[in-house]
C-alpha cells in the first residue's frame, strides 16, 4: 500500500523566499475586509477566496517524489517485541547506507563502523538500559505524537495510524492573531439575531461550556471544516461537526470518549477526531481509561492550532479540556474565551494494524467497564444541563 503522496523535501533558497507565511495570509485577508459580512445573503462567491486565504491555504510548497524501488521497508508493528530478532527485524536496506550528499566531506569516521547491522554489541542490558535490541522498540505505543506542517496542503507524514495524536501549530495563522476567533463569534451572533434555528447557545455537559448545534450558516466555520477535511483526507459525505464556545476561562470540558468508541454505526464512518482552537490557550488532556494508573497527558491548544487523534486513542483514552484554577483564571483574565471546532469523520489514509482494541461495550462488558463498576454507559444521556441525572431509587428500607 502506497501512502506517500506529497513528500516534504528540502526547499531551495528561492522556494523558501517565495512561500508566504501564515502571518501574510492572515493580514492580507483582514486588510481586504472593508465591511462586516452579511451572513443572511448569498455572497459565497464574492469573498470566498479572501476567507480561503485567511485560513492558511498554502500551496506550491511541496514537491512530488515518485515511489522508489529501494526505499526502506515499512516497520512491522504487529508482532510482540519478545519474538523479534535484530538480524531479521532491523536489517538495514542498502538505500539507507548511502551517505548524505549534503554533509560536509570532512566528517569524522564513525567509531562503530559503516555497517548498521554490526553497530550493536551482544550485550543484552545495562545498568540503566531496558534492552540493547533495537527490535524491542518496534511495537505499538499507547499513544504516538506527531507534528504536522501548517505549510503543507495536506498531512504528509504518512503512514497515519489509529494510535496517532497529530499537532499542527498555527495552521490558521500566527498564535497571537485572534481575528478568526472574533470573526466566528460575530458570525454566530448575526445568525442568532436572524433567528436561524440551531444557532442559539446551549449549555453543554451540565453547564461546563456552550455549544451551537447548527453553525453551518457561518461561512468561516464551513471553510474551516472544508480545509480540515482536505488536510487529513477525510470523506466529507459522512462527517459530524460541533461548535464549542468556552466563553471565559472558567469553562472547561470533562473527560469523555467520543461516541465512535462505543457506537458501531458511528465507528463505521468515523475513525478520527480533529479539533481547531481559536482564542485563549487551554490544555487538551488525555486520561488512560483502561487501567488504574491514572495516567494523564496534557497538550497545549494555542490559538489557530489544530490537533487530531485516531480511533484507538479514542478507545484507550478519555479526553477533555482542563479547568483552570482560580489563580490561573486571574492570570488569564476572566473574559478570555476559546472556540473549539470539532470534526469527526473517516480518514482514508490510515494504516490498519493488528491487535487494535474492540469497541467499548455499553452492556458493561467493554474493556473500560471494570473502572466503572461494570456499568459503563456511552449513551450521552443528560447532556446540556437540560435533565438532571436521575437519583437511585430506594424503597426506604435499610440493610
C-alpha atoms as a printed R data frame, in Angstrom:
    type eleno elety resid chain resno       x       y      z
1   ATOM     1    CA   UNK     A     1   0.000   0.000  0.000
2   ATOM     2    CA   UNK     A     2   1.462   3.357 -1.009
3   ATOM     3    CA   UNK     A     3   0.937   6.213  1.433
4   ATOM     4    CA   UNK     A     4   3.473   8.794  0.325
5   ATOM     5    CA   UNK     A     5   1.869  11.292 -1.975
6   ATOM     6    CA   UNK     A     6   3.282  14.694 -1.132
7   ATOM     7    CA   UNK     A     7   6.715  14.150  0.357
8   ATOM     8    CA   UNK     A     8   8.379  17.141  2.031
9   ATOM     9    CA   UNK     A     9  11.865  17.736  0.685
10  ATOM    10    CA   UNK     A    10  14.465  20.337  1.476
11  ATOM    11    CA   UNK     A    11  13.385  23.550 -0.294
12  ATOM    12    CA   UNK     A    12  15.718  25.748 -2.250
13  ATOM    13    CA   UNK     A    13  16.510  29.249 -1.101
14  ATOM    14    CA   UNK     A    14  14.227  30.675 -3.798
15  ATOM    15    CA   UNK     A    15  11.339  28.447 -2.713
16  ATOM    16    CA   UNK     A    16  11.665  29.487  0.917
17  ATOM    17    CA   UNK     A    17  11.634  33.155 -0.035
18  ATOM    18    CA   UNK     A    18   8.548  32.711 -2.227
19  ATOM    19    CA   UNK     A    19   6.395  30.789  0.261
20  ATOM    20    CA   UNK     A    20   4.029  33.228  2.019
21  ATOM    21    CA   UNK     A    21   3.799  32.874  5.791
22  ATOM    22    CA   UNK     A    22   0.674  32.419  7.888
23  ATOM    23    CA   UNK     A    23   1.036  35.994  9.059
24  ATOM    24    CA   UNK     A    24   0.987  37.299  5.473
25  ATOM    25    CA   UNK     A    25  -2.151  35.347  4.646
26  ATOM    26    CA   UNK     A    26  -3.950  36.429  7.782
27  ATOM    27    CA   UNK     A    27  -3.003  40.080  7.422
28  ATOM    28    CA   UNK     A    28  -3.895  40.267  3.730
29  ATOM    29    CA   UNK     A    29  -7.360  38.825  4.370
30  ATOM    30    CA   UNK     A    30  -8.309  41.268  7.077
31  ATOM    31    CA   UNK     A    31  -6.873  44.209  5.192
32  ATOM    32    CA   UNK     A    32  -9.292  43.377  2.374
33  ATOM    33    CA   UNK     A    33 -12.362  43.329  4.633
34  ATOM    34    CA   UNK     A    34 -13.898  46.769  4.250
35  ATOM    35    CA   UNK     A    35 -17.229  45.969  5.858
36  ATOM    36    CA   UNK     A    36 -18.965  43.419  8.005
37  ATOM    37    CA   UNK     A    37 -20.085  40.257  6.209
38  ATOM    38    CA   UNK     A    38 -23.820  39.761  5.775
39  ATOM    39    CA   UNK     A    39 -24.418  36.143  6.786
40  ATOM    40    CA   UNK     A    40 -28.006  36.323  5.586
41  ATOM    41    CA   UNK     A    41 -27.047  36.973  1.950
42  ATOM    42    CA   UNK     A    42 -25.752  34.531 -0.574
43  ATOM    43    CA   UNK     A    43 -22.321  36.051 -1.099
44  ATOM    44    CA   UNK     A    44 -20.197  32.911 -1.073
45  ATOM    45    CA   UNK     A    45 -18.718  33.607 -4.488
46  ATOM    46    CA   UNK     A    46 -17.718  37.185 -3.721
47  ATOM    47    CA   UNK     A    47 -15.318  36.769 -0.831
48  ATOM    48    CA   UNK     A    48 -14.679  33.040 -0.516
49  ATOM    49    CA   UNK     A    49 -11.174  33.470 -1.904
50  ATOM    50    CA   UNK     A    50 -10.351  36.047  0.777
51  ATOM    51    CA   UNK     A    51 -11.547  33.798  3.603
52  ATOM    52    CA   UNK     A    52  -9.803  30.892  1.927
53  ATOM    53    CA   UNK     A    53  -6.508  32.739  2.204
54  ATOM    54    CA   UNK     A    54  -7.143  33.682  5.835
55  ATOM    55    CA   UNK     A    55  -7.280  30.061  6.987
56  ATOM    56    CA   UNK     A    56  -3.933  29.093  5.548
57  ATOM    57    CA   UNK     A    57  -4.326  27.703  2.033
58  ATOM    58    CA   UNK     A    58  -0.594  27.395  1.439
59  ATOM    59    CA   UNK     A    59   0.201  25.946 -1.962
60  ATOM    60    CA   UNK     A    60   3.211  25.066 -4.062
61  ATOM    61    CA   UNK     A    61   5.390  24.313 -1.048
62  ATOM    62    CA   UNK     A    62   5.887  20.592 -1.567
63  ATOM    63    CA   UNK     A    63   7.150  18.567 -4.490
64  ATOM    64    CA   UNK     A    64   6.021  15.170 -5.610
65  ATOM    65    CA   UNK     A    65   8.587  12.431 -5.492
66  ATOM    66    CA   UNK     A    66   7.890   9.177 -7.334
67  ATOM    67    CA   UNK     A    67   7.997   5.937 -5.333
68  ATOM    68    CA   UNK     A    68  11.466   4.449 -5.130
69  ATOM    69    CA   UNK     A    69  12.207   0.782 -5.536
70  ATOM    70    CA   UNK     A    70  14.944   0.923 -2.939
71  ATOM    71    CA   UNK     A    71  13.008   2.732 -0.193
72  ATOM    72    CA   UNK     A    72  13.297   1.386  3.377
73  ATOM    73    CA   UNK     A    73  10.903  -1.380  4.281
74  ATOM    74    CA   UNK     A    74   7.949  -0.361  6.448
75  ATOM    75    CA   UNK     A    75   8.094  -1.156 10.126
76  ATOM    76    CA   UNK     A    76   6.150  -4.155 11.255
77  ATOM    77    CA   UNK     A    77   4.398  -3.073 14.423
78  ATOM    78    CA   UNK     A    78   2.165  -6.080 14.767
79  ATOM    79    CA   UNK     A    79   4.347  -8.699 16.425
80  ATOM    80    CA   UNK     A    80   5.454  -8.664 20.014
81  ATOM    81    CA   UNK     A    81   8.903  -7.399 20.940
82  ATOM    82    CA   UNK     A    82   9.864 -10.665 22.618
83  ATOM    83    CA   UNK     A    83   9.742 -12.609 19.351
84  ATOM    84    CA   UNK     A    84  11.838 -10.205 17.303
85  ATOM    85    CA   UNK     A    85  15.441 -10.692 16.297
86  ATOM    86    CA   UNK     A    86  17.810  -7.908 15.402
87  ATOM    87    CA   UNK     A    87  19.077  -9.628 12.285
88  ATOM    88    CA   UNK     A    88  15.542 -10.179 10.972
89  ATOM    89    CA   UNK     A    89  13.641  -7.082 12.033
90  ATOM    90    CA   UNK     A    90  16.246  -4.312 11.868
91  ATOM    91    CA   UNK     A    91  18.195  -5.256  8.780
92  ATOM    92    CA   UNK     A    92  19.087  -2.006  7.066
93  ATOM    93    CA   UNK     A    93  18.268  -1.691  3.340
94  ATOM    94    CA   UNK     A    94  21.119  -0.707  1.087
95  ATOM    95    CA   UNK     A    95  19.426   2.607  0.291
96  ATOM    96    CA   UNK     A    96  19.798   3.731  3.905
97  ATOM    97    CA   UNK     A    97  23.535   3.057  3.838
98  ATOM    98    CA   UNK     A    98  24.135   5.632  1.132
99  ATOM    99    CA   UNK     A    99  25.855   8.695  2.608
100 ATOM   100    CA   UNK     A   100  24.059  12.002  2.821
101 ATOM   101    CA   UNK     A   101  25.430  14.039 -0.080
102 ATOM   102    CA   UNK     A   102  24.658  17.311  1.715
103 ATOM   103    CA   UNK     A   103  27.037  16.603  4.609
104 ATOM   104    CA   UNK     A   104  30.459  18.196  4.592
105 ATOM   105    CA   UNK     A   105  33.218  15.928  3.288
106 ATOM   106    CA   UNK     A   106  35.440  16.004  6.386
107 ATOM   107    CA   UNK     A   107  33.045  14.309  8.834
108 ATOM   108    CA   UNK     A   108  34.969  12.161 11.324
109 ATOM   109    CA   UNK     A   109  34.639   8.393 10.770
110 ATOM   110    CA   UNK     A   110  32.009   6.500 12.752
111 ATOM   111    CA   UNK     A   111  33.815   4.529 15.514
112 ATOM   112    CA   UNK     A   112  31.150   1.807 15.240
113 ATOM   113    CA   UNK     A   113  31.909   1.163 11.571
114 ATOM   114    CA   UNK     A   114  29.879   1.719  8.431
115 ATOM   115    CA   UNK     A   115  27.585  -1.315  8.646
116 ATOM   116    CA   UNK     A   116  24.479  -0.560 10.784
117 ATOM   117    CA   UNK     A   117  23.869  -4.293 11.267
118 ATOM   118    CA   UNK     A   118  27.105  -4.659 13.251
119 ATOM   119    CA   UNK     A   119  26.950  -1.490 15.349
120 ATOM   120    CA   UNK     A   120  25.376  -3.126 18.388
121 ATOM   121    CA   UNK     A   121  27.284  -5.436 20.687
122 ATOM   122    CA   UNK     A   122  25.814  -8.668 22.031
123 ATOM   123    CA   UNK     A   123  25.263  -7.125 25.445
124 ATOM   124    CA   UNK     A   124  21.624  -7.717 26.417
125 ATOM   125    CA   UNK     A   125  21.114  -4.992 29.023
126 ATOM   126    CA   UNK     A   126  22.812  -2.283 31.044
127 ATOM   127    CA   UNK     A   127  22.569  -0.677 34.463
128 ATOM   128    CA   UNK     A   128  20.033   1.864 33.190
129 ATOM   129    CA   UNK     A   129  19.025   0.331 29.859
130 ATOM   130    CA   UNK     A   130  15.938  -1.770 29.221
131 ATOM   131    CA   UNK     A   131  17.307  -3.539 26.171
132 ATOM   132    CA   UNK     A   132  20.031  -3.227 23.569
133 ATOM   133    CA   UNK     A   133  17.833  -4.961 20.984
134 ATOM   134    CA   UNK     A   134  16.569  -2.286 18.540
135 ATOM   135    CA   UNK     A   135  13.737  -4.630 17.603
136 ATOM   136    CA   UNK     A   136  12.328  -4.182 21.109
137 ATOM   137    CA   UNK     A   137  11.260  -0.642 20.166
138 ATOM   138    CA   UNK     A   138   9.223  -1.692 17.130
139 ATOM   139    CA   UNK     A   139   5.944  -2.155 18.975
140 ATOM   140    CA   UNK     A   140   2.677  -0.253 19.014
141 ATOM   141    CA   UNK     A   141   2.622   2.544 21.597
142 ATOM   142    CA   UNK     A   142  -0.233   3.518 23.873
143 ATOM   143    CA   UNK     A   143  -0.179   6.866 22.067
144 ATOM   144    CA   UNK     A   144   2.112   8.404 19.443
145 ATOM   145    CA   UNK     A   145   2.529  12.176 18.994
146 ATOM   146    CA   UNK     A   146   3.303  13.618 15.568
147 ATOM   147    CA   UNK     A   147   3.676  17.198 14.378
148 ATOM   148    CA   UNK     A   148   2.189  18.297 11.063
149 ATOM   149    CA   UNK     A   149   3.328  21.230  8.956
150 ATOM   150    CA   UNK     A   150   0.953  24.200  8.619
151 ATOM   151    CA   UNK     A   151   2.552  24.970  5.254
152 ATOM   152    CA   UNK     A   152   1.533  21.666  3.652
153 ATOM   153    CA   UNK     A   153  -1.752  21.404  1.800
154 ATOM   154    CA   UNK     A   154  -2.347  18.024  3.458
155 ATOM   155    CA   UNK     A   155  -0.853  15.908  6.216
156 ATOM   156    CA   UNK     A   156   2.079  14.118  4.583
157 ATOM   157    CA   UNK     A   157   3.923  12.400  7.413
158 ATOM   158    CA   UNK     A   158   2.468   9.045  6.477
159 ATOM   159    CA   UNK     A   159   1.528   6.490  7.411
160 ATOM   160    CA   UNK     A   160  -1.124   7.892  9.717
161 ATOM   161    CA   UNK     A   161  -2.108   5.326 12.346
162 ATOM   162    CA   UNK     A   162  -5.000   4.877 14.766
163 ATOM   163    CA   UNK     A   163  -2.562   5.405 17.680
164 ATOM   164    CA   UNK     A   164  -1.558   8.876 16.495
165 ATOM   165    CA   UNK     A   165  -2.142  12.267 18.056
166 ATOM   166    CA   UNK     A   166  -1.232  14.925 15.486
167 ATOM   167    CA   UNK     A   167  -0.431  18.515 16.463
168 ATOM   168    CA   UNK     A   168  -0.353  21.243 13.784
169 ATOM   169    CA   UNK     A   169   0.592  24.616 15.305
170 ATOM   170    CA   UNK     A   170  -0.535  27.867 13.682
171 ATOM   171    CA   UNK     A   171  -2.383  26.172 10.834
172 ATOM   172    CA   UNK     A   172  -4.798  29.099 10.563
173 ATOM   173    CA   UNK     A   173  -2.405  31.933 11.323
174 ATOM   174    CA   UNK     A   174   0.083  33.132 13.933
175 ATOM   175    CA   UNK     A   175  -0.744  32.349 17.537
176 ATOM   176    CA   UNK     A   176  -1.056  35.995 18.568
177 ATOM   177    CA   UNK     A   177  -3.616  36.779 15.820
178 ATOM   178    CA   UNK     A   178  -7.149  36.436 17.275
179 ATOM   179    CA   UNK     A   179  -9.046  37.741 14.230
180 ATOM   180    CA   UNK     A   180 -10.651  34.402 13.347
181 ATOM   181    CA   UNK     A   181 -11.869  33.966 16.924
182 ATOM   182    CA   UNK     A   182 -13.707  37.286 16.892
183 ATOM   183    CA   UNK     A   183 -14.910  36.705 13.325
184 ATOM   184    CA   UNK     A   184 -16.540  33.411 14.318
185 ATOM   185    CA   UNK     A   185 -18.245  34.960 17.374
186 ATOM   186    CA   UNK     A   186 -19.512  37.812 15.197
187 ATOM   187    CA   UNK     A   187 -20.914  35.488 12.525
188 ATOM   188    CA   UNK     A   188 -22.684  33.310 15.099
189 ATOM   189    CA   UNK     A   189 -24.141  36.437 16.739
190 ATOM   190    CA   UNK     A   190 -25.527  37.599 13.397
191 ATOM   191    CA   UNK     A   191 -27.119  34.192 12.760
192 ATOM   192    CA   UNK     A   192 -28.723  34.269 16.213
193 ATOM   193    CA   UNK     A   193 -30.106  37.748 15.571
194 ATOM   194    CA   UNK     A   194 -31.662  36.366 12.378
195 ATOM   195    CA   UNK     A   195 -33.289  33.597 14.463
196 ATOM   196    CA   UNK     A   196 -31.604  30.840 12.468
197 ATOM   197    CA   UNK     A   197 -32.675  27.577 14.071
198 ATOM   198    CA   UNK     A   198 -29.944  25.743 15.963
199 ATOM   199    CA   UNK     A   199 -27.549  28.688 16.245
200 ATOM   200    CA   UNK     A   200 -28.510  29.610 19.810
201 ATOM   201    CA   UNK     A   201 -26.069  28.830 22.596
202 ATOM   202    CA   UNK     A   202 -26.874  25.708 24.636
203 ATOM   203    CA   UNK     A   203 -25.406  24.760 27.987
204 ATOM   204    CA   UNK     A   204 -23.382  21.582 27.465
205 ATOM   205    CA   UNK     A   205 -22.092  18.852 29.783
206 ATOM   206    CA   UNK     A   206 -24.082  20.102 32.764
207 ATOM   207    CA   UNK     A   207 -23.030  23.696 32.163
208 ATOM   208    CA   UNK     A   208 -19.317  23.173 31.551
209 ATOM   209    CA   UNK     A   209 -19.338  25.269 28.351
210 ATOM   210    CA   UNK     A   210 -21.572  26.459 25.481
211 ATOM   211    CA   UNK     A   211 -22.338  24.799 22.159
212 ATOM   212    CA   UNK     A   212 -24.242  25.736 18.983
213 ATOM   213    CA   UNK     A   213 -25.860  22.804 17.181
214 ATOM   214    CA   UNK     A   214 -26.156  24.393 13.735
215 ATOM   215    CA   UNK     A   215 -23.175  26.643 12.908
216 ATOM   216    CA   UNK     A   216 -23.218  25.786  9.180
217 ATOM   217    CA   UNK     A   217 -24.547  29.248  8.322
218 ATOM   218    CA   UNK     A   218 -21.199  30.686  9.368
219 ATOM   219    CA   UNK     A   219 -19.131  30.968  6.219
220 ATOM   220    CA   UNK     A   220 -15.856  30.951  8.132
221 ATOM   221    CA   UNK     A   221 -16.903  27.828 10.026
222 ATOM   222    CA   UNK     A   222 -17.738  25.991  6.800
223 ATOM   223    CA   UNK     A   223 -14.461  26.911  5.119
224 ATOM   224    CA   UNK     A   224 -12.521  25.741  8.166
225 ATOM   225    CA   UNK     A   225 -14.305  22.366  8.050
226 ATOM   226    CA   UNK     A   226 -13.581  22.002  4.323
227 ATOM   227    CA   UNK     A   227  -9.907  22.768  4.861
228 ATOM   228    CA   UNK     A   228  -9.573  20.271  7.708
229 ATOM   229    CA   UNK     A   229 -11.203  17.571  5.558
230 ATOM   230    CA   UNK     A   230  -8.710  18.230  2.778
231 ATOM   231    CA   UNK     A   231  -5.727  18.328  5.131
232 ATOM   232    CA   UNK     A   232  -6.488  14.990  6.805
233 ATOM   233    CA   UNK     A   233  -8.084  13.356  3.713
234 ATOM   234    CA   UNK     A   234 -11.482  12.921  5.342
235 ATOM   235    CA   UNK     A   235 -14.562  11.907  3.363
236 ATOM   236    CA   UNK     A   236 -16.997  14.819  3.502
237 ATOM   237    CA   UNK     A   237 -20.176  12.807  2.939
238 ATOM   238    CA   UNK     A   238 -20.491  11.491  6.490
239 ATOM   239    CA   UNK     A   239 -18.758  13.991  8.765
240 ATOM   240    CA   UNK     A   240 -20.003  15.291 12.094
241 ATOM   241    CA   UNK     A   241 -19.156  18.716 13.492
242 ATOM   242    CA   UNK     A   242 -19.538  20.732 16.669
243 ATOM   243    CA   UNK     A   243 -19.040  24.377 17.582
244 ATOM   244    CA   UNK     A   244 -17.927  24.731 21.221
245 ATOM   245    CA   UNK     A   245 -17.519  28.084 22.932
246 ATOM   246    CA   UNK     A   246 -15.612  28.297 26.197
247 ATOM   247    CA   UNK     A   247 -16.904  31.774 26.893
248 ATOM   248    CA   UNK     A   248 -14.318  32.598 29.532
249 ATOM   249    CA   UNK     A   249 -11.524  30.968 31.476
250 ATOM   250    CA   UNK     A   250 -13.936  29.330 33.937
251 ATOM   251    CA   UNK     A   251 -15.372  26.991 31.255
252 ATOM   252    CA   UNK     A   252 -13.944  23.505 30.742
253 ATOM   253    CA   UNK     A   253 -14.726  20.024 29.317
254 ATOM   254    CA   UNK     A   254 -14.978  16.855 31.457
255 ATOM   255    CA   UNK     A   255 -13.251  13.638 30.402
256 ATOM   256    CA   UNK     A   256 -15.202  11.522 27.914
257 ATOM   257    CA   UNK     A   257 -14.965   9.233 24.884
258 ATOM   258    CA   UNK     A   258 -16.306  10.327 21.507
259 ATOM   259    CA   UNK     A   259 -19.292   8.205 20.503
260 ATOM   260    CA   UNK     A   260 -17.409   6.260 17.805
261 ATOM   261    CA   UNK     A   261 -15.669   4.425 20.651
262 ATOM   262    CA   UNK     A   262 -18.877   2.611 21.610
263 ATOM   263    CA   UNK     A   263 -21.384   3.200 18.782
264 ATOM   264    CA   UNK     A   264 -20.928   0.599 15.985
265 ATOM   265    CA   UNK     A   265 -22.749   2.751 13.417
266 ATOM   266    CA   UNK     A   266 -20.571   5.772 14.159
267 ATOM   267    CA   UNK     A   267 -17.451   3.616 14.141
268 ATOM   268    CA   UNK     A   268 -18.100   2.697 10.501
269 ATOM   269    CA   UNK     A   269 -17.920   6.330  9.374
270 ATOM   270    CA   UNK     A   270 -15.642   7.920 11.998
271 ATOM   271    CA   UNK     A   271 -12.045   6.908 12.687
272 ATOM   272    CA   UNK     A   272 -10.546  10.310 13.500
273 ATOM   273    CA   UNK     A   273 -11.323  13.328 15.678
274 ATOM   274    CA   UNK     A   274  -9.973  16.718 14.573
275 ATOM   275    CA   UNK     A   275 -10.153  19.939 16.557
276 ATOM   276    CA   UNK     A   276  -9.064  23.516 15.940
277 ATOM   277    CA   UNK     A   277  -8.685  26.140 18.670
278 ATOM   278    CA   UNK     A   278  -9.280  29.863 18.372
279 ATOM   279    CA   UNK     A   279  -8.750  32.259 21.249
280 ATOM   280    CA   UNK     A   280  -7.246  31.600 24.661
281 ATOM   281    CA   UNK     A   281  -4.750  28.751 25.031
282 ATOM   282    CA   UNK     A   282  -6.079  25.801 27.035
283 ATOM   283    CA   UNK     A   283  -4.919  22.222 27.702
284 ATOM   284    CA   UNK     A   284  -6.220  19.175 25.855
285 ATOM   285    CA   UNK     A   285  -5.983  16.361 28.412
286 ATOM   286    CA   UNK     A   286  -5.931  12.585 27.892
287 ATOM   287    CA   UNK     A   287  -6.745  10.142 30.699
288 ATOM   288    CA   UNK     A   288  -5.794   6.492 30.260
289 ATOM   289    CA   UNK     A   289  -9.146   4.754 30.662
290 ATOM   290    CA   UNK     A   290  -8.402   1.033 30.690
291 ATOM   291    CA   UNK     A   291  -6.164   0.775 33.762
292 ATOM   292    CA   UNK     A   292  -5.936   2.115 37.301
293 ATOM   293    CA   UNK     A   293  -2.700   4.072 36.878
294 ATOM   294    CA   UNK     A   294  -4.435   7.445 36.412
295 ATOM   295    CA   UNK     A   295  -2.006   8.237 33.583
296 ATOM   296    CA   UNK     A   296  -2.652  11.732 32.202
297 ATOM   297    CA   UNK     A   297  -1.148  13.575 29.240
298 ATOM   298    CA   UNK     A   298  -1.602  17.321 28.692
299 ATOM   299    CA   UNK     A   299  -1.174  19.087 25.336
300 ATOM   300    CA   UNK     A   300  -1.388  22.879 24.911
301 ATOM   301    CA   UNK     A   301  -4.028  24.139 22.486
302 ATOM   302    CA   UNK     A   302  -2.817  27.560 21.337
303 ATOM   303    CA   UNK     A   303  -4.772  29.942 19.140
304 ATOM   304    CA   UNK     A   304  -5.064  28.856 15.469
305 ATOM   305    CA   UNK     A   305  -3.638  25.400 16.256
306 ATOM   306    CA   UNK     A   306  -5.064  22.017 15.236
307 ATOM   307    CA   UNK     A   307  -4.993  18.568 16.807
308 ATOM   308    CA   UNK     A   308  -6.272  15.146 15.774
309 ATOM   309    CA   UNK     A   309  -6.371  11.709 17.341
310 ATOM   310    CA   UNK     A   310  -7.183   8.309 15.926
311 ATOM   311    CA   UNK     A   311  -9.758   5.613 16.577
312 ATOM   312    CA   UNK     A   312  -7.682   3.567 19.033
313 ATOM   313    CA   UNK     A   313  -6.680   6.657 21.017
314 ATOM   314    CA   UNK     A   314 -10.388   7.383 21.460
315 ATOM   315    CA   UNK     A   315 -10.914   3.871 22.842
316 ATOM   316    CA   UNK     A   316  -7.858   3.641 25.094
317 ATOM   317    CA   UNK     A   317  -8.062   7.219 26.383
318 ATOM   318    CA   UNK     A   318 -10.689   9.664 27.546
319 ATOM   319    CA   UNK     A   319 -10.114  13.304 26.645
320 ATOM   320    CA   UNK     A   320 -11.252  16.706 27.841
321 ATOM   321    CA   UNK     A   321 -10.233  20.329 28.338
322 ATOM   322    CA   UNK     A   322  -8.704  21.034 31.737
323 ATOM   323    CA   UNK     A   323 -10.295  23.524 34.074
324 ATOM   324    CA   UNK     A   324  -8.197  26.441 35.281
325 ATOM   325    CA   UNK     A   325  -7.541  27.160 38.930
326 ATOM   326    CA   UNK     A   326  -8.665  30.469 40.407
327 ATOM   327    CA   UNK     A   327  -5.075  31.712 40.230
328 ATOM   328    CA   UNK     A   328  -4.825  30.718 36.561
329 ATOM   329    CA   UNK     A   329  -8.165  32.356 35.788
330 ATOM   330    CA   UNK     A   330  -6.970  35.594 37.336
331 ATOM   331    CA   UNK     A   331  -3.718  35.385 35.382
332 ATOM   332    CA   UNK     A   332  -5.536  34.672 32.101
333 ATOM   333    CA   UNK     A   333  -8.232  37.259 32.625
334 ATOM   334    CA   UNK     A   334 -11.765  36.046 33.282
335 ATOM   335    CA   UNK     A   335 -13.151  37.333 29.969
336 ATOM   336    CA   UNK     A   336 -10.776  35.478 27.671
337 ATOM   337    CA   UNK     A   337 -12.643  32.818 25.715
338 ATOM   338    CA   UNK     A   338 -11.864  29.951 23.382
339 ATOM   339    CA   UNK     A   339 -13.700  28.468 20.395
340 ATOM   340    CA   UNK     A   340 -13.194  24.794 19.664
341 ATOM   341    CA   UNK     A   341 -14.448  23.478 16.314
342 ATOM   342    CA   UNK     A   342 -14.592  19.683 16.275
343 ATOM   343    CA   UNK     A   343 -14.750  17.428 13.216
344 ATOM   344    CA   UNK     A   344 -15.425  13.679 13.217
345 ATOM   345    CA   UNK     A   345 -15.008  11.705 10.030
346 ATOM   346    CA   UNK     A   346 -13.461   8.859  8.077
347 ATOM   347    CA   UNK     A   347  -9.814   9.477  7.190
348 ATOM   348    CA   UNK     A   348  -8.975   7.442  4.095
349 ATOM   349    CA   UNK     A   349  -5.193   7.215  4.509
350 ATOM   350    CA   UNK     A   350  -4.986   5.452  7.872
351 ATOM   351    CA   UNK     A   351  -2.885   2.310  8.225
352 ATOM   352    CA   UNK     A   352  -4.659  -0.664  9.804
353 ATOM   353    CA   UNK     A   353  -2.675  -2.735 12.315
354 ATOM   354    CA   UNK     A   354  -3.183  -5.933 14.266
355 ATOM   355    CA   UNK     A   355  -4.221  -6.017 17.919
356 ATOM   356    CA   UNK     A   356  -6.470  -2.963 17.812
357 ATOM   357    CA   UNK     A   357  -8.905  -2.733 20.740
358 ATOM   358    CA   UNK     A   358 -12.600  -3.619 20.369
359 ATOM   359    CA   UNK     A   359 -15.321  -1.013 20.712
360 ATOM   360    CA   UNK     A   360 -16.418  -0.158 24.210
361 ATOM   361    CA   UNK     A   361 -19.471  -2.086 25.340
362 ATOM   362    CA   UNK     A   362 -22.431  -0.178 26.687
363 ATOM   363    CA   UNK     A   363 -23.567  -3.513 28.147
364 ATOM   364    CA   UNK     A   364 -20.806  -3.339 30.757
365 ATOM   365    CA   UNK     A   365 -18.539  -5.861 29.059
366 ATOM   366    CA   UNK     A   366 -16.188  -3.433 27.340
367 ATOM   367    CA   UNK     A   367 -12.506  -3.016 28.284
368 ATOM   368    CA   UNK     A   368 -13.295   0.037 30.451
369 ATOM   369    CA   UNK     A   369 -16.213  -1.459 32.344
370 ATOM   370    CA   UNK     A   370 -14.108  -2.556 35.327
371 ATOM   371    CA   UNK     A   371 -13.209   1.051 36.084
372 ATOM   372    CA   UNK     A   372 -16.901   1.952 36.259
373 ATOM   373    CA   UNK     A   373 -18.170  -0.969 38.369
374 ATOM   374    CA   UNK     A   374 -19.085  -2.809 35.177
375 ATOM   375    CA   UNK     A   375 -21.697  -0.174 34.347
376 ATOM   376    CA   UNK     A   376 -20.020   1.780 31.577
377 ATOM   377    CA   UNK     A   377 -22.600   3.789 29.645
378 ATOM   378    CA   UNK     A   378 -21.846   5.682 26.469
379 ATOM   379    CA   UNK     A   379 -25.303   6.889 25.554
380 ATOM   380    CA   UNK     A   380 -24.756  10.641 26.130
381 ATOM   381    CA   UNK     A   381 -27.753  10.925 28.414
382 ATOM   382    CA   UNK     A   382 -28.430  14.037 30.483
383 ATOM   383    CA   UNK     A   383 -26.294  16.261 28.275
384 ATOM   384    CA   UNK     A   384 -26.555  20.006 28.113
385 ATOM   385    CA   UNK     A   385 -27.823  20.556 31.635
386 ATOM   386    CA   UNK     A   386 -31.376  20.040 30.381
387 ATOM   387    CA   UNK     A   387 -32.020  16.954 32.531
388 ATOM   388    CA   UNK     A   388 -30.521  16.280 35.898
389 ATOM   389    CA   UNK     A   389 -29.090  12.805 36.485
390 ATOM   390    CA   UNK     A   390 -31.687  10.505 37.955
391 ATOM   391    CA   UNK     A   391 -31.230   9.609 41.593
392 ATOM   392    CA   UNK     A   392 -31.059   5.956 42.531
393 ATOM   393    CA   UNK     A   393 -34.451   4.796 43.742
394 ATOM   394    CA   UNK     A   394 -34.732   3.375 47.244
395 ATOM   395    CA   UNK     A   395 -37.547   1.529 48.957
396 ATOM   396    CA   UNK     A   396 -36.978   3.229 52.265
397 ATOM   397    CA   UNK     A   397 -35.595   0.112 53.900
398 ATOM   398    CA   UNK     A   398 -32.167  -0.178 55.450
399 ATOM   399    CA   UNK     A   399 -29.965  -3.185 55.023
